Amino acid sequence: MHQAKSAGRLPVADEHEPAVTILTRLGLVTGDQLTNAAFLLFGKKQDQYLSDAVLRIGRFKDGATIIGDRWIDGNLFHQFAEGEEALKNFINVRYEITGETPERKEHWDYPLPALREALTNALVHRDYFKKNEQILIKIYDDSIWFHNPGGLPKGLSIEQLKAKPQSIPRNPLIARIFYLAGYIERYGSGIQRIVTSFADAGLPEPEFQTDAWGLTLTMHKDMFTDEYLAQMGLNERQVKAVMHVKKNGRITNKEFIALTPQKITGKTASRDLKGLCDNGILTQIGTTGKGTYYILSSACPL
């Protein structure tokens, strides 16, 4: 109730009203019984009655080696809070002190608003009646994989949601309470907001897939920082070329030469660019001539 008032979405609420009155007004009580949504949102010991209504988050070094594991139960608000904290603990953050303000600036591997959106969407839209399935989040060195056991409504596709927000919640009561608390927007803009957050951060667009088992979302982080590229043994010219492609989408031999303060020959430029292709970072488009350019390889996590 306090969160809903703070978010400005339930301004006339009276926190001193009896709980049953508030829950009834919100549609969370039917007769003298709590709805399943009310139990999931505010109840206790859900695992005794809905054993699969949990959130599992694992940190993987590779496909089989688990180096961190969290099993989070409790009501959905508790799962959200604990889940967000676990995600932040399992990913990297670096700090920048600019001197412009006394506060240090945080740079996370992934946009935190997108992680919050993905976590919230999973909790709000999962199918809580599917047996032996939980919300799964797997965190790898270069990506995060979300699985929500609840696919899209029939007739709705990922492409449609990217093009135009639509709100057809599987669990409308849960969605409404999360909306009132300020955790989500009403109009189904979650996928668009995730995509926009990654675009604003200069990161590759997340991948969404849906099948009979539910919805999966894969987020890739930017592995190719200046430091990482240098560790790969690339020279300064090659590092600048990758940064240029990440920003502009492509690079030509002529553009590569223009990036370098020292004068290099076309042969040297071609050799450097070929080295980036051999490392699997760039892909050459075209064979020879002025029409040839280079883009990030589809195999790159970018």
Backbone bond lengths (Angstrom), bond angles and torsions (degrees), N, CA, C in turn:
res aa  C-N    CA-C-N  psi(-1)  N-CA   C-N-CA  omega(-1)  CA-C   N-CA-C  phi
1 M - - - 1.457 - - 1.534 110.52 -
2 H 1.344 114.98 -45.33 1.467 119.10 179.96 1.522 110.83 -61.43
3 Q 1.350 116.72 -41.25 1.464 119.98 -179.90 1.519 111.01 -64.25
4 A 1.326 117.07 -40.65 1.456 120.84 -179.60 1.523 110.86 -63.97
5 K 1.325 117.69 -40.04 1.457 120.56 178.05 1.527 110.24 -67.77
6 S 1.340 117.13 -40.67 1.462 120.52 179.80 1.517 111.30 -63.79
7 A 1.349 115.93 -34.69 1.463 120.64 -179.85 1.520 111.76 -77.09
8 G 1.347 117.22 -7.74 1.459 121.12 179.11 1.517 113.86 75.52
9 R 1.326 116.68 18.96 1.467 119.59 -176.17 1.528 112.38 -108.16
10 L 1.334 116.41 -1.32 1.453 119.99 175.52 1.528 107.20 -145.92
11 P 1.341 116.80 61.45 1.465 120.70 -169.75 1.516 114.33 -66.76
12 V 1.334 118.71 -25.09 1.464 119.33 -175.96 1.524 111.91 -94.32
13 A 1.326 117.61 6.57 1.468 120.30 -177.41 1.529 110.47 -67.72
14 D 1.310 114.96 143.77 1.464 121.91 177.78 1.526 107.62 -112.63
15 E 1.330 116.06 110.53 1.456 120.03 -176.46 1.523 112.60 -66.78
16 H 1.314 117.46 -13.30 1.466 120.59 -178.04 1.528 112.08 -92.90
17 E 1.320 117.41 -2.30 1.459 120.24 175.54 1.524 110.10 -65.35
18 P 1.345 118.30 152.97 1.462 119.75 174.32 1.525 110.33 -59.53
19 A 1.322 116.31 144.78 1.467 121.36 -177.42 1.520 111.42 -57.18
20 V 1.332 116.88 -39.85 1.465 119.66 -177.07 1.526 110.75 -65.25
21 T 1.326 117.40 -33.02 1.470 121.09 178.43 1.528 110.04 -66.81
22 I 1.316 115.30 -44.76 1.466 119.74 -179.94 1.518 110.45 -64.31
23 L 1.342 116.46 -46.23 1.466 120.42 -179.03 1.521 111.44 -63.32
24 T 1.321 116.53 -37.73 1.467 119.78 179.31 1.515 110.35 -65.30
25 R 1.331 116.67 -43.99 1.453 120.21 178.96 1.534 111.26 -60.72
26 L 1.311 116.77 -33.55 1.465 121.10 -178.79 1.529 112.83 -85.09
27 G 1.327 116.61 1.69 1.459 120.07 178.75 1.508 113.84 78.93
28 L 1.321 117.72 18.39 1.457 121.52 -176.60 1.518 113.27 -97.72
29 V 1.329 116.46 2.88 1.462 121.54 175.64 1.520 108.27 -128.55
30 T 1.310 116.36 130.33 1.459 122.47 175.66 1.523 108.06 -117.59
31 G 1.341 116.78 114.92 1.460 119.31 -173.05 1.511 108.91 65.16
32 D 1.332 116.06 -119.16 1.460 119.92 176.35 1.527 111.27 -114.41
33 Q 1.345 115.64 20.27 1.460 120.69 -177.60 1.523 111.70 -116.55
34 L 1.331 115.58 138.96 1.457 119.77 172.21 1.528 109.81 -70.16
35 T 1.305 116.46 142.30 1.460 120.07 174.28 1.538 109.14 -74.83
36 N 1.347 115.50 163.91 1.464 119.54 175.44 1.521 110.90 -58.53
37 A 1.339 116.21 -36.32 1.462 120.21 179.75 1.524 110.70 -62.46
38 A 1.323 117.77 -43.57 1.458 121.17 179.61 1.524 110.71 -62.67
39 F 1.329 116.19 -39.93 1.459 120.63 179.75 1.527 110.62 -64.21
40 L 1.338 116.65 -43.08 1.452 120.45 -179.98 1.530 111.48 -68.49
41 L 1.323 116.47 -37.25 1.459 120.84 -176.70 1.525 113.45 -75.68
42 F 1.340 116.63 -41.37 1.458 119.14 -169.30 1.522 114.36 -129.29
43 G 1.330 117.38 -6.08 1.459 119.94 -175.06 1.518 113.72 -73.76
44 K 1.314 115.16 -178.51 1.450 122.73 178.26 1.528 109.51 -126.77
45 K 1.323 115.07 151.02 1.464 122.57 176.35 1.520 111.98 57.15
46 Q 1.344 115.47 45.12 1.459 119.86 177.82 1.523 112.21 -58.76
47 D 1.341 116.40 -31.38 1.457 119.34 -175.65 1.520 112.57 -64.18
48 Q 1.338 117.87 -19.87 1.455 120.07 178.09 1.525 111.95 -74.62
49 Y 1.324 117.27 -22.69 1.463 121.35 -176.04 1.530 111.58 -117.21
50 L 1.320 116.63 -35.08 1.464 121.32 177.35 1.524 106.92 -126.14
51 S 1.330 115.27 80.12 1.466 120.72 -170.07 1.523 113.08 -64.22
52 D 1.332 117.43 -20.89 1.457 119.64 -178.27 1.524 113.07 -96.09
53 A 1.319 117.40 0.57 1.466 120.47 -179.71 1.517 109.86 -81.86
54 V 1.333 115.18 60.80 1.462 120.97 -177.41 1.528 109.09 -131.24
55 L 1.314 114.16 168.74 1.460 122.71 179.87 1.523 107.66 -119.51
56 R 1.331 116.45 125.75 1.469 120.75 179.17 1.527 109.06 -115.20
57 I 1.319 115.60 128.46 1.463 121.70 179.81 1.521 108.31 -127.36
58 G 1.322 116.37 123.58 1.459 120.43 -179.85 1.508 111.71 -124.63
59 R 1.326 115.92 144.28 1.467 122.01 173.90 1.526 107.70 -105.45
60 F 1.335 116.00 119.60 1.458 122.09 -174.48 1.521 110.18 -113.04
61 K 1.336 115.42 136.83 1.459 119.73 172.85 1.521 109.78 -82.26
62 D 1.320 116.16 -33.81 1.460 122.60 172.40 1.517 106.60 -149.75
63 G 1.346 117.03 -162.82 1.454 118.99 -175.01 1.516 114.62 -65.74
64 A 1.332 117.54 -19.15 1.461 119.53 -174.40 1.521 114.04 -123.75
65 T 1.325 118.21 -17.20 1.465 121.23 -174.00 1.521 110.58 -96.46
66 I 1.329 116.54 110.75 1.468 122.50 -179.96 1.521 108.50 -94.53
67 I 1.323 116.65 125.78 1.464 120.56 179.08 1.532 112.03 -114.40
68 G 1.321 116.63 1.68 1.461 121.02 176.03 1.518 109.45 -165.65
69 D 1.329 117.26 140.89 1.462 119.78 -176.16 1.522 109.40 -148.05
70 R 1.323 116.21 132.37 1.459 121.42 176.12 1.526 109.28 -128.44
71 W 1.314 116.26 130.61 1.463 123.54 174.72 1.523 105.58 -114.47
72 I 1.338 116.80 109.46 1.454 121.20 -171.24 1.523 109.94 -113.57
73 D 1.322 116.45 118.48 1.465 120.60 177.43 1.520 108.84 -116.54
74 G 1.329 117.32 -160.74 1.456 120.80 -176.86 1.516 111.33 93.23
75 N 1.324 116.73 -175.13 1.462 119.35 -177.66 1.529 110.34 -69.90
76 L 1.323 116.46 167.68 1.463 120.76 -170.99 1.523 112.92 -66.29
77 F 1.314 117.89 -32.00 1.459 119.53 177.09 1.528 110.64 -68.69
78 H 1.338 115.59 -37.24 1.465 119.48 176.08 1.525 109.92 -66.20
79 Q 1.332 116.68 -42.51 1.465 119.96 179.34 1.529 110.88 -62.41
80 F 1.328 116.56 -38.85 1.460 119.21 178.93 1.528 110.66 -63.67
81 A 1.328 117.03 -49.20 1.464 121.07 -177.24 1.526 111.32 -62.58
82 E 1.328 116.17 -46.52 1.460 119.78 -179.24 1.527 111.13 -70.21
83 G 1.342 116.22 -35.99 1.455 120.11 178.96 1.516 112.12 -65.37
84 E 1.328 116.65 -42.44 1.461 120.25 178.50 1.526 110.39 -63.11
85 E 1.317 117.05 -41.52 1.460 120.13 179.84 1.531 111.06 -65.53
86 A 1.344 116.63 -39.98 1.462 119.97 178.88 1.525 111.16 -64.31
87 L 1.327 117.28 -42.32 1.459 120.65 178.02 1.528 110.80 -58.58
88 K 1.305 116.90 -45.11 1.462 120.97 -178.74 1.536 111.12 -66.63
89 N 1.325 116.12 -32.88 1.465 119.28 178.99 1.521 112.16 -72.29
90 F 1.339 117.15 -25.78 1.459 121.41 -174.90 1.533 113.70 -95.16
91 I 1.333 118.05 -4.90 1.463 120.06 178.07 1.528 109.06 -116.88
92 N 1.312 115.91 170.01 1.461 120.97 -175.05 1.525 111.84 -94.75
93 V 1.305 114.60 152.11 1.458 121.14 173.72 1.528 107.58 -140.56
94 R 1.310 116.15 139.26 1.459 120.03 173.45 1.526 107.67 -121.20
95 Y 1.312 115.51 155.26 1.460 121.04 -173.99 1.519 110.36 -115.92
96 E 1.323 114.97 142.50 1.453 121.69 179.32 1.523 108.87 -126.47
97 I 1.308 115.48 128.66 1.464 121.23 176.35 1.518 106.79 -108.78
98 T 1.319 116.59 111.25 1.462 120.97 -175.11 1.515 112.97 -91.56
99 G 1.329 117.07 -22.47 1.458 120.52 -175.52 1.514 112.47 87.65
100 E 1.348 116.35 -12.75 1.468 119.70 179.44 1.523 110.81 -73.39
101 T 1.331 116.35 -33.06 1.461 121.85 177.18 1.522 107.68 -135.57
102 P 1.332 117.87 157.80 1.471 119.75 179.67 1.533 112.41 -69.16
103 E 1.334 117.65 -20.49 1.453 120.42 -177.99 1.527 110.72 -81.14
104 R 1.320 115.55 146.75 1.458 119.64 174.96 1.528 108.98 -85.87
105 K 1.325 115.70 148.13 1.455 121.27 -178.48 1.525 109.50 -94.75
106 E 1.325 116.08 133.10 1.460 120.92 -178.71 1.519 110.17 -95.31
107 H 1.329 116.08 136.69 1.457 122.19 174.86 1.534 107.80 -123.57
108 W 1.331 116.54 103.94 1.464 121.85 -178.81 1.527 110.18 -89.95
109 D 1.329 115.78 157.76 1.467 120.72 177.08 1.524 111.61 -58.01
110 Y 1.320 116.52 -33.20 1.465 122.77 -176.84 1.526 108.35 -133.36
111 P 1.336 118.30 151.45 1.479 119.87 177.05 1.530 110.10 -63.62
112 L 1.311 116.31 122.31 1.463 119.47 -179.03 1.528 113.06 -59.88
113 P 1.355 120.32 -38.36 1.467 118.63 177.13 1.529 112.63 -58.84
114 A 1.335 117.25 -35.16 1.467 120.35 179.12 1.522 110.84 -69.90
115 L 1.326 117.16 -39.03 1.466 120.01 177.46 1.527 110.69 -64.19
116 R 1.324 116.08 -42.36 1.470 119.99 178.34 1.524 110.70 -62.65
117 E 1.329 115.80 -42.56 1.461 120.61 -179.53 1.517 111.11 -63.56
118 A 1.331 116.74 -44.06 1.460 120.72 -179.50 1.528 111.16 -64.68
119 L 1.327 116.23 -42.05 1.461 120.54 179.36 1.522 111.12 -65.44
120 T 1.319 116.32 -45.36 1.462 120.41 179.81 1.524 111.41 -62.58
121 N 1.331 116.91 -45.29 1.458 120.47 179.93 1.524 111.42 -60.14
122 A 1.335 116.42 -39.27 1.459 119.46 179.32 1.529 111.04 -63.76
123 L 1.327 117.02 -44.07 1.465 120.67 -179.20 1.522 112.00 -67.86
124 V 1.321 116.83 -36.77 1.466 120.94 -175.43 1.527 112.08 -78.64
125 H 1.335 116.62 -36.30 1.467 119.11 -169.28 1.522 115.03 -107.42
126 R 1.315 119.18 4.19 1.465 118.94 -178.90 1.526 111.07 -71.77
127 D 1.325 115.24 160.57 1.464 121.64 176.25 1.523 107.41 -91.04
128 Y 1.320 116.83 104.67 1.457 121.04 -175.09 1.534 113.36 -78.48
129 F 1.305 117.16 -2.71 1.462 119.79 179.13 1.527 112.14 -101.06
130 K 1.344 117.15 0.63 1.459 119.96 174.55 1.526 109.09 -75.75
131 K 1.324 115.40 128.79 1.453 120.61 -177.52 1.525 110.57 -87.03
132 N 1.339 114.94 148.10 1.461 122.89 174.36 1.528 112.84 60.48
133 E 1.323 116.98 27.81 1.459 121.44 175.31 1.520 109.22 -135.32
134 Q 1.316 114.84 140.99 1.458 120.60 177.24 1.525 109.06 -128.57
135 I 1.322 116.06 166.81 1.460 119.43 168.50 1.524 106.87 -69.50
136 L 1.326 116.17 124.39 1.460 121.33 -178.36 1.524 109.88 -116.35
137 I 1.316 115.79 135.50 1.466 121.74 173.54 1.518 107.12 -129.61
138 K 1.335 115.72 120.73 1.462 120.90 179.49 1.528 108.52 -115.18
139 I 1.320 115.12 125.41 1.459 121.36 -176.64 1.530 108.66 -110.01
140 Y 1.326 115.88 120.32 1.458 122.52 178.76 1.527 109.30 -109.36
141 D 1.327 115.69 178.22 1.465 119.48 -179.89 1.520 111.82 -61.60
142 D 1.343 117.06 -33.35 1.468 120.19 -173.13 1.520 114.36 -119.97
143 S 1.338 118.42 2.13 1.466 119.19 -176.19 1.524 110.83 -160.91
144 I 1.334 114.69 165.49 1.466 122.68 172.41 1.522 107.59 -127.24
145 W 1.321 115.68 133.83 1.469 122.47 -178.34 1.526 108.84 -117.66
146 F 1.335 116.30 120.23 1.464 122.91 177.70 1.528 108.55 -105.59
147 H 1.322 117.22 135.50 1.468 120.64 171.80 1.519 108.94 -127.53
148 N 1.319 114.86 125.06 1.459 122.30 179.81 1.527 108.61 -117.24
149 P 1.345 119.12 114.81 1.462 120.61 179.70 1.529 112.02 -72.83
150 G 1.305 114.23 70.29 1.454 121.22 177.95 1.514 107.56 -175.56
151 G 1.319 117.57 105.32 1.459 120.33 -176.64 1.515 112.48 -76.95
152 L 1.312 115.42 -172.28 1.461 121.01 178.70 1.527 110.34 -75.49
153 P 1.322 117.41 154.82 1.463 119.85 174.02 1.528 110.97 -57.11
154 K 1.296 116.49 148.28 1.461 121.60 -177.59 1.531 110.56 -56.75
155 G 1.332 114.69 133.15 1.451 120.49 178.04 1.517 114.51 87.83
156 L 1.347 117.15 -1.00 1.461 120.56 -178.83 1.521 108.72 -112.21
157 S 1.336 116.88 135.68 1.453 121.36 -177.81 1.525 110.99 -117.53
158 I 1.338 115.25 163.62 1.457 120.90 176.19 1.526 110.42 -59.89
159 E 1.328 116.26 -42.49 1.466 121.10 -179.12 1.521 111.02 -59.75
160 Q 1.349 117.00 -40.22 1.461 120.27 178.60 1.526 111.24 -64.37
161 L 1.343 116.47 -40.44 1.459 119.61 -179.70 1.523 111.98 -69.10
162 K 1.337 116.71 -33.30 1.459 119.52 176.47 1.524 110.80 -67.79
163 A 1.338 115.39 -38.44 1.467 119.71 -176.03 1.522 111.87 -76.69
164 K 1.330 116.37 -38.66 1.460 119.92 -175.11 1.525 109.45 -150.38
165 P 1.337 118.24 117.72 1.466 120.54 179.97 1.517 112.07 -57.79
166 Q 1.321 115.75 134.49 1.461 121.25 175.82 1.523 108.10 -137.61
167 S 1.301 115.92 137.91 1.458 120.89 -177.85 1.526 110.41 -112.72
168 I 1.338 114.75 103.55 1.469 120.85 174.64 1.526 106.25 -131.26
169 P 1.331 118.04 74.02 1.459 120.31 -172.84 1.525 112.85 -68.86
170 R 1.330 115.44 139.70 1.460 120.52 175.26 1.533 109.95 -67.54
171 N 1.324 115.88 -37.18 1.470 121.82 -177.76 1.523 108.87 -120.52
172 P 1.338 117.84 80.14 1.471 120.52 -171.65 1.523 114.53 -60.18
173 L 1.347 117.72 -34.61 1.459 118.91 179.76 1.526 110.97 -68.35
174 I 1.322 116.52 -42.52 1.466 120.30 177.76 1.525 109.47 -64.09
175 A 1.331 116.70 -43.93 1.464 120.68 179.78 1.524 110.39 -60.01
176 R 1.333 117.14 -41.24 1.468 120.03 -178.12 1.526 110.97 -65.33
177 I 1.326 117.92 -41.69 1.458 120.22 -178.94 1.526 110.81 -67.76
178 F 1.336 117.29 -41.27 1.464 119.66 177.20 1.527 110.47 -64.99
179 Y 1.333 116.57 -33.91 1.469 120.09 176.03 1.528 110.09 -66.33
180 L 1.325 117.53 -47.85 1.462 120.86 -178.94 1.525 111.08 -60.94
181 A 1.333 116.58 -33.63 1.465 120.67 -179.98 1.520 112.02 -78.75
182 G 1.348 117.96 -4.30 1.451 121.24 177.31 1.510 114.32 85.48
183 Y 1.352 117.55 13.98 1.457 120.28 -177.35 1.524 112.08 -85.81
184 I 1.326 118.28 -28.41 1.455 121.42 -179.33 1.526 109.20 -137.37
185 E 1.339 114.13 167.64 1.454 120.70 171.97 1.527 108.51 -96.31
186 R 1.325 116.33 153.94 1.454 120.70 -174.75 1.523 112.81 -72.45
187 Y 1.316 117.11 -30.17 1.459 118.52 -163.11 1.525 115.41 -98.04
188 G 1.314 117.87 34.30 1.447 121.51 170.76 1.508 114.85 62.61
189 S 1.333 117.06 35.70 1.460 120.10 -176.00 1.521 113.04 -94.12
190 G 1.330 117.16 12.04 1.459 120.77 -173.54 1.513 114.17 -58.12
191 I 1.337 117.42 -49.28 1.461 120.24 -178.11 1.518 110.56 -63.81
192 Q 1.324 116.70 -43.28 1.466 119.44 178.74 1.524 111.37 -61.29
193 R 1.312 117.63 -39.48 1.460 121.36 -178.50 1.531 111.19 -67.70
194 I 1.328 116.25 -37.76 1.465 119.72 176.92 1.523 110.09 -64.65
195 V 1.333 116.37 -48.51 1.465 120.94 -179.50 1.526 110.58 -59.99
196 T 1.330 116.69 -43.79 1.469 121.05 -179.41 1.525 111.49 -64.17
197 S 1.338 117.46 -40.36 1.465 120.80 179.46 1.519 111.38 -60.24
198 F 1.336 116.13 -40.50 1.467 119.47 -179.99 1.521 111.05 -71.41
199 A 1.329 116.12 -39.15 1.471 119.05 178.11 1.525 110.51 -63.08
200 D 1.325 117.13 -43.02 1.462 121.16 179.93 1.530 111.66 -63.41
201 A 1.345 116.23 -29.97 1.463 120.64 -179.70 1.526 112.17 -87.99
202 G 1.338 117.05 -0.02 1.449 120.49 -179.56 1.512 113.13 71.39
203 L 1.318 117.23 28.96 1.457 123.13 -178.34 1.529 110.30 -107.75
204 P 1.338 117.30 158.78 1.462 120.11 -179.83 1.520 112.03 -63.11
205 E 1.322 115.70 148.76 1.465 119.84 -179.18 1.525 110.34 -65.27
206 P 1.325 117.90 131.00 1.468 120.78 177.82 1.528 111.58 -60.66
207 E 1.326 115.47 154.10 1.459 121.68 -178.53 1.526 109.72 -105.10
208 F 1.325 116.11 128.36 1.461 122.56 177.65 1.525 108.90 -112.15
209 Q 1.327 116.32 137.11 1.457 121.52 175.60 1.517 108.82 -140.28
210 T 1.310 115.30 145.56 1.462 119.50 177.16 1.517 109.35 -133.39
211 D 1.325 115.73 141.53 1.460 121.31 178.74 1.526 108.36 -151.83
212 A 1.339 116.47 -166.22 1.462 120.67 -175.88 1.526 112.27 -65.34
213 W 1.335 117.40 -21.60 1.459 120.71 -177.75 1.518 112.89 -89.85
214 G 1.324 117.20 -12.57 1.456 119.12 179.03 1.513 112.08 137.06
215 L 1.315 114.81 -153.71 1.461 122.20 -176.39 1.523 109.24 -114.31
216 T 1.329 116.88 133.42 1.458 120.70 174.70 1.522 109.41 -119.58
217 L 1.306 114.48 147.68 1.463 122.56 179.41 1.522 107.43 -134.22
218 T 1.321 116.72 126.83 1.460 121.14 178.28 1.521 109.03 -117.95
219 M 1.333 115.46 124.43 1.453 122.10 177.12 1.526 108.81 -109.44
220 H 1.330 117.03 133.03 1.461 121.63 176.88 1.520 109.62 -108.82
221 K 1.316 115.28 138.94 1.464 118.18 175.54 1.529 109.35 -96.06
222 D 1.299 115.44 168.34 1.459 121.61 179.20 1.525 108.72 -83.77
223 M 1.338 115.69 100.02 1.459 119.74 178.19 1.520 112.06 -75.88
224 F 1.343 115.93 -25.97 1.448 118.90 -169.57 1.532 112.30 -93.50
225 T 1.311 114.69 70.18 1.459 121.09 172.28 1.525 108.52 -81.86
226 D 1.322 116.35 168.90 1.465 120.41 177.53 1.534 111.20 -54.45
227 E 1.337 115.04 -45.04 1.455 119.54 -175.88 1.530 111.20 -65.67
228 Y 1.346 116.07 -43.76 1.466 119.52 -177.93 1.519 111.10 -66.07
229 L 1.311 117.16 -40.31 1.461 120.67 179.44 1.520 110.77 -64.49
230 A 1.329 116.97 -38.62 1.460 120.11 177.71 1.529 110.57 -64.80
231 Q 1.340 116.04 -38.14 1.459 119.93 178.54 1.531 111.79 -65.39
232 M 1.336 116.73 -25.07 1.460 120.81 177.68 1.528 111.67 -74.36
233 G 1.318 116.72 -6.86 1.451 120.26 179.55 1.517 114.14 92.09
234 L 1.332 117.59 12.47 1.458 120.20 179.14 1.525 110.19 -75.91
235 N 1.306 116.07 148.97 1.454 118.40 176.48 1.530 110.29 -83.17
236 E 1.318 116.14 172.30 1.462 121.22 -175.12 1.526 111.67 -60.23
237 R 1.330 116.82 -36.95 1.471 120.58 179.85 1.524 110.55 -64.04
238 Q 1.320 116.08 -42.86 1.464 120.52 -178.59 1.528 111.28 -66.93
239 V 1.322 117.29 -38.84 1.470 121.12 177.34 1.523 109.56 -61.43
240 K 1.332 117.24 -44.48 1.464 120.47 178.58 1.521 111.04 -62.59
241 A 1.334 116.88 -36.22 1.458 120.43 179.70 1.529 111.26 -63.97
242 V 1.340 116.38 -42.78 1.465 119.75 179.60 1.522 110.11 -65.21
243 M 1.323 117.46 -42.91 1.459 120.53 178.08 1.531 110.87 -60.41
244 H 1.328 115.94 -38.54 1.465 120.85 178.87 1.526 110.37 -64.01
245 V 1.334 117.22 -44.13 1.468 120.57 -178.59 1.525 110.41 -67.65
246 K 1.329 117.30 -38.56 1.462 119.79 178.34 1.520 110.97 -60.81
247 K 1.330 116.45 -35.05 1.464 120.51 -178.30 1.525 112.19 -83.76
248 N 1.331 117.41 -40.16 1.463 121.22 -171.02 1.529 114.86 -108.71
249 G 1.327 116.55 -10.23 1.462 119.22 175.85 1.516 114.82 92.53
250 R 1.334 118.14 -18.76 1.463 120.50 -177.05 1.526 109.29 -165.23
251 I 1.341 115.07 167.24 1.455 120.80 175.34 1.519 108.72 -151.43
252 T 1.321 116.86 144.15 1.458 122.69 175.34 1.530 108.79 -107.07
253 N 1.315 115.50 169.12 1.453 120.62 176.96 1.530 110.73 -58.79
254 K 1.325 115.98 -43.02 1.459 121.10 179.95 1.514 111.44 -63.42
255 E 1.340 117.22 -42.69 1.467 120.94 178.89 1.523 110.55 -65.40
256 F 1.324 116.63 -36.39 1.455 120.07 178.72 1.528 110.90 -62.47
257 I 1.326 115.96 -44.24 1.468 120.20 178.90 1.529 110.55 -61.64
258 A 1.328 116.84 -39.04 1.467 121.13 -178.22 1.532 112.21 -67.81
259 L 1.333 117.34 -23.14 1.460 120.76 -179.73 1.518 112.58 -72.79
260 T 1.320 116.52 -23.78 1.463 120.29 -171.74 1.521 110.70 -92.86
261 P 1.344 117.47 127.89 1.467 119.83 180.00 1.530 112.00 -66.72
262 Q 1.351 116.70 -33.07 1.450 119.38 177.41 1.527 109.25 -85.68
263 K 1.282 116.43 150.43 1.459 119.96 -178.79 1.528 109.61 -77.34
264 I 1.332 115.55 127.72 1.455 120.12 175.80 1.523 108.29 -126.71
265 T 1.290 115.56 160.17 1.456 120.68 -179.74 1.521 109.93 -86.40
266 G 1.324 114.86 163.44 1.453 119.57 175.38 1.507 111.45 -60.90
267 K 1.329 116.69 -32.34 1.462 120.76 179.43 1.527 110.73 -65.49
268 T 1.346 116.02 -41.91 1.471 119.76 177.96 1.525 110.54 -65.21
269 A 1.317 116.26 -41.10 1.469 120.12 178.81 1.526 110.38 -61.20
270 S 1.322 116.28 -45.12 1.463 120.29 179.96 1.523 110.93 -62.45
271 R 1.338 116.10 -39.15 1.461 119.92 179.54 1.537 110.93 -65.61
272 D 1.339 116.54 -42.62 1.471 120.00 178.34 1.527 111.35 -63.03
273 L 1.316 116.15 -43.89 1.468 120.21 -179.19 1.523 111.11 -67.34
274 K 1.320 116.59 -37.74 1.470 119.89 176.52 1.525 110.48 -63.05
275 G 1.342 116.52 -37.61 1.458 119.82 177.51 1.525 111.88 -61.80
276 L 1.329 116.32 -37.96 1.469 119.96 176.95 1.519 111.26 -66.82
277 C 1.328 116.43 -35.77 1.472 120.07 176.28 1.531 110.49 -68.32
278 D 1.338 116.52 -42.55 1.471 120.59 179.51 1.522 111.28 -62.25
279 N 1.342 117.25 -31.08 1.466 121.64 177.55 1.524 112.60 -79.89
280 G 1.332 116.93 -3.08 1.453 120.34 179.45 1.506 114.41 78.94
281 I 1.337 117.46 14.10 1.461 120.72 -178.34 1.527 110.78 -88.91
282 L 1.331 116.45 -44.25 1.458 121.27 179.21 1.522 110.61 -114.49
283 T 1.332 114.73 157.94 1.458 122.59 173.29 1.518 108.38 -123.83
284 Q 1.310 116.62 133.87 1.461 121.35 179.15 1.523 109.97 -84.23
285 I 1.327 115.67 131.62 1.457 122.47 175.93 1.524 107.96 -109.77
286 G 1.325 116.84 119.77 1.455 120.66 -174.12 1.522 109.95 95.26
287 T 1.296 116.64 166.66 1.467 120.02 -177.27 1.517 111.92 -103.86
288 T 1.302 117.28 -62.97 1.467 120.70 178.57 1.521 108.83 -142.03
289 G 1.326 115.02 164.75 1.456 118.66 175.11 1.504 113.59 97.37
290 K 1.343 114.75 -176.11 1.461 121.53 -174.51 1.527 113.16 -66.77
291 G 1.325 117.43 -22.02 1.460 119.13 -177.61 1.518 113.93 -81.79
292 T 1.324 117.82 -2.28 1.465 121.07 -177.45 1.537 110.52 -79.30
293 Y 1.329 115.73 135.11 1.460 120.43 174.53 1.522 108.85 -147.83
294 Y 1.318 116.49 174.58 1.460 122.41 -174.24 1.523 109.40 -129.56
295 I 1.329 114.55 139.11 1.460 121.10 177.78 1.520 108.72 -128.80
296 L 1.321 115.47 168.51 1.459 118.59 175.11 1.516 110.07 -63.92
297 S 1.316 116.13 137.37 1.461 120.10 179.66 1.518 110.09 -65.42
298 S 1.319 116.20 144.28 1.470 121.08 177.99 1.512 110.55 -64.93
299 A 1.339 117.65 -18.53 1.458 121.14 178.37 1.515 112.83 -81.08
300 C 1.345 115.59 -13.07 1.466 119.67 -179.53 1.534 110.22 -75.52
301 P 1.349 116.89 140.43 1.462 119.97 176.30 1.510 111.41 -78.46
302 L 1.326 116.83 55.29 1.464 121.46 -179.42 1.500 109.96 -131.47
